Amino acid sequence: MNKWFNFIVVSLSISLLYGCGEENKNNVVAVEQETFKWKLVTSWPKNFPGLGTAPENFATIVNEMSNGRLQIKVYGAGEIVPGFQVFDAVSQGTAQMGHAASYYWKGKMTAAPIFTALPFGLNAQETNGWLHYGGGLELWRELYKPFGVIPFAGGSTGVQSAGWFKKEINSVADLQGLKIRIPGLGGEVMKKLGAVPVALTGGELFTSLQSGAIDATEWVGPYNDLAFGFYKVAEHYYASGWHEPGAMLEFTVNEQAYLSLPKDLQKIVEVAARAINQDMLDEYTARNNTAMETLKNKYGVEIKTLPISVMKALKKASAEVIQEQIDNDPMMAKVMKSYSKFQTQVSAYHKVSEEEYYKNRSH
């Protein structure tokens, strides 16, 4: 019948077995368990390297761990809903799950971008520490609770590049009027410095750069930037990370759908998300290396860094943008209190551990 069946064998209690005679010892009750079929919508092109393959890997793991009891079909951006409507689709139950980035929902929740990345904030390793052992995940779920959505960490790309620019950036003045695709708080910072942030999904970036609709774009890093071929349409590549030091993606689950699952399937969703969260960071750590070599050695791309004066201006503007939002939104203030405390602590520790090691390794 082409259906997956899983049977729970319910044994009679020992007292019943031994009280009712030898013939009852082998009595069992076979119970067919329910199969669940979910849709998972994403903000990425179908099967796009890293971002798009992560939800596919998640669906495969869940299917295998559940022995087919929870089957998840993944849809790329635009197949059911546009990339920027993933959260609404999950909230409304159009799809049971989503894979996207929380900063796309800043129009709904001022604090949402923090759970993707904060300019000059926590890196990937530190973000995972804050989420899973520093109270961050609880705050994230509190933020999404009114929408009936449960978030899970869904993978990190690590430090993202500043992006691809059609003109060289030599000073803050070069940012004036610059049309750049950059979401989240990074976009607010660029706006404060005179740039014009534009909201676009990944699939629109190459043609927008090519046509002149935008002058620059940040995306991810060498691995994904190479896949999109940005080197063909923008000459200047700046690797100076600042806006997304540990870009965290998210799995979102419709709360009602999640609670309708048996406890073991709920746990499978949780564990599979945690596994993919780490797996994506592992993949980007490996793939960015070889992609950067390809960009430099095969396509002649020069990896540049932004001038110190520009970086200082970005950092100052970032602090101002964050403080303005703290002053205007109580939930933003609540989340930032936790985030800032963790960053202070982890920065002090990493100064004598990670940073000290990098310095020693480079000698």
N, C-alpha and C positions, 0 to 999 in steps of 0.2 A: 504493500500500500504506500510505499515510499515515505513512511513516517518514522521518525525516531521515537523509540519507546525506551523508557527506563523504568524498571520495576523496583519498588521498595518491598523487600521481603519482611513481613511482620511475623515474627515467631510467637507462638503461644508462650505464656509465662511458664517458668520452671514448675511452679506449683500446679498449674493446669495440666502441663504435660505429664507430670508424674502422678497427678491425681486421677487422670482419666484413662490411664492405660497406655500400653506400649504402642497401640495402633495409632495414637494421636501425636506421637512424637514428631512425625514428619509433616504434620499439617502446617501449611503456610498460606498466607493471603497475599496475592499479587495485586498491586495497585498501580494503574497507569497514571503517570504524572503529566501535567499539562505542559504543552509547548507554547512558548511566547515568541512572537515575531515583531521585531522593532525596526523602525526607521531611524537612521542616524544622518542628519544633514550637516554639512560643513560649509565653512567660508572659503574653501580652497578648490582649485581645479581638481577634478577627479584624478586620483593617483599621483598628484604632484609630489615630487621627491620630498621626503621628510614630513612636511605639513600634511600632505594628502595621504601618504602611506600609513601614517600613525593610526588614524581611525580604522583603516582597513586591517591593520595588524591587531588592533583591539578587538574588532569583530571576529576575527579568526580565533583569537585566544579564548574569547567568551564562548564561542560555539564549541570549541574542543573541551574546555573545562566543564561545560554544562552537559556534555554529551548530546548536544543538539537541542537541549530544552530551551535555550535562549538563543534565537537566531537573529542576527542584526545585519541589515542591509545598509550600506553606506552610499550616500548621494553627494556628489560634488556640488559646488556653488552653482545655482541656477537650474539644477535638475528638478528640484521641488520648490525651493525658495531661493531668492538671491542671498549672497553671502552675508549681507548686513541684516538679514531677517532671521538668522538662525535662532537667536534668543527668543524672539516672538513665537517662532514655530514650536519650540520646545515648551514654552510657557502655555501656549494655547492647546497643546496636545496634537498639533499637526504631525509632529514627529516626537518620538519618545526620547531621543537624544540629539545632542549637537556637539560639534567640535569647532571651536572658534577661539577668539581672544577677547577677554573681558573689556578691553578699552574700546571696543566697537560699541559698547552700550553706555558710553559716558553721557549721552543725552537722556537716559533714563535714571542713571545713578552716578552722581558726581564722584563717588569713591571707587567705581568699577575699574578704572584704569590701573589703580594701584596693584591689582591682582594679576595684571600682565607685566607691567614694569613701571618703575618710577625713575625719571631722569636722575642720574648720579646716585642711584639707590643700590639695592641688593643685587648681587649677581645670581646666577642660576643655583649654585650650591647653597648660597645664603637664603634665597627665596624658599627653597624646599625646606630648609631648617625652620624658617619662620612659619610656613604654612602648617607643617606637620608636627612641630614640637614647640612652637612659639605662640600659638593661639590664632594664627592667621586664617586657617581653614574655617574655624568657628565663626570668625567675623565675616568671612566671605559668604558662608551659608546664611548668616543672619541678614546680610545685604540682599540676597536673592530670595529669601523666604516669602516676601509678599507677592512674588511673581509665581510661586509654586514651582520653583526650579532649584535643583540641588547641584552645586558645582563640585567638580573634582579636578585636581591638578592634572593637566593633559599633555605634558611634554614641554621642554624648553629648548630653545635654539642656542642658548648661551648669549654672549655679548653680540649685539647686532652692529653692523657697519653703519656709518653715518649716511652713506648712500652714494648715488650716481648723479653727477651734476653736468650740465651742458657747458657751464662756464666755471672757471677757476674761482675758488673762494680765498681771497687774500685778507679780507677784513670784514667786520660786521656790516659795513656799508654794502657789501656784495649780497647781503641777504635781503635788502630792501626790494620789495615787489616780487621776490622770487616765488614762483608757483611750485610748491613742492608737495608731493604726496607724503604725508606723515600723520598718523593717527595719534590718539591718546593725548597724554600730557605733553609729549614732545611737540605735537602740533600747536598746543597753546603757547609753548615757549617760543617756537619759531614765529608765531604771530606777534608776540610781544616785541620781538626784535625786527619786525617789519616785513617778514615773509608772509606768503599767502598759503596756508595749509589747505590741501585738497584731500577729500575722502574718496579713495578708490580701492576696489578689491584687486587682488593679485593679477587676475586675468586681464585687467584693463591697463596695466602699467606700461607694457612695451609700446603698444600703439599710441598711448597718450604721450609718452616721451618722443616717439617718432614723429608724431603730428605737430608737436609743439604745444599741445594742450597743457602740459606741465613742463617745467624747466629742470626738475630734479625729482628723484624719488629715493626714499629709503625703502628697503624691502626686508632682507634678512641678513645674508652674509654670502661669502663666495659660493657655497654649495647651491643655493637657490638662485643667486644672481647669475651664475653661469648658465643654469637651466633656462632662464628667461632671456638670455642673450643681451643683457643691458649694455655690454661693451660695444655693441654694434651701433647704439644710438646716443650714448653719452660718454664723453671722453674722460671725465675726471671722476675717479673712484676714491672716496675717502673712507678709510677704515676706522676712523676715530669714534669709538663707541662712547655714547653719552646718554642717549634717549631711551635705549632699551638694553640695560646691562645684563639682563637675564630674562629674556622675553618668555613668560610663562603662558602657555595655552591652556584651554579648559575643555573638559568634557562636561556638558550640562545634561541633566536628566530630569524629565518631568516627574515631579514629586509623586503624583498619584500613580503613575506607571511604575515607579520604583517601589512604592509601598505595596503594590499589587503582586509583586514577585515574592516567592517563598524566600525565607531567610538565607538559604544557601546560595540562591541566585543573586540576591543582593550583595552577598559577600564576594561572589565571583566578579561582579561589576566593579566593586571597590578594589579588589586585588589586581584585576586586569588593568584598570586605570593607573594604579600605582606602578605597575610594571612598564606600561607604555610611557609613563611620565619619565622614568629613568632611561628607557631605551632610546627615546628621541634625543635626549641630551648626549648619550653615547654616540649615536649616529652622527649628529652634527659635529661633535668633537673630532670624529674621524674624517668625515666627508669634506669639511671646510678646508682641511689641510691640503688634500690633493686638488681640490677645486681652485684654491688660491694659486697653486703652482701652475695649473693649466692656464688660468687667466694671465699670469705673468709671462710664462715661457712660450705658450702657444699663440696667445692673442696680443701680447705686448702691453698688457695693462700695467700701469704704474700705480702701486698702492700708496696713496698719499695720506697725510694726517692734516687735520685742520690746524690753523695757526693758534698759538697759545691765547692770543687776544680774543679770538672767536670763542674758544673753549671757556675762557673766564666769563665772557658775556653770557654764554649759554647757561653756565652754572648759576650765575647771579639771577638771571631771568627765571630759571627753574625754581629757585627758592621763593621768588616773589609769587609765581603762579601757584605753587603749592600752598603758600600761606594764605593767599586770597581765597582759595577754595576751602581751606580749613575754617577760615573766618565766616564763611557763608553756608556751611553745611555741617551739621552736628555729627552725622555718620562719618563724613570725611575726617573730622577731627578725632573721632573715636578710633578709626582704623589707623590713622597716622600716628596716634599716640603709641599704639602697639608696635607699628612698623619702625618708628624712629628709635624706640627703646631697644628693639632687637638689633637695628643697624649699629647703634652706638656700641653695644656689647660685642657683636660679631666683628666689627671693624677693629676694636681693640685687640681681640684675640687673633684675627688674621694678620694684623700688623707684625706680630711676633711669631706667626706660624707660616701661613701661605706667602705673604709678602717677603718675609725673611728668607724663606726657602727659594723663591724665585730669584732673589738677589744673590744668594749663595750659588745657585745653579748657573748663573750667568758669568761667574768669575772664571 
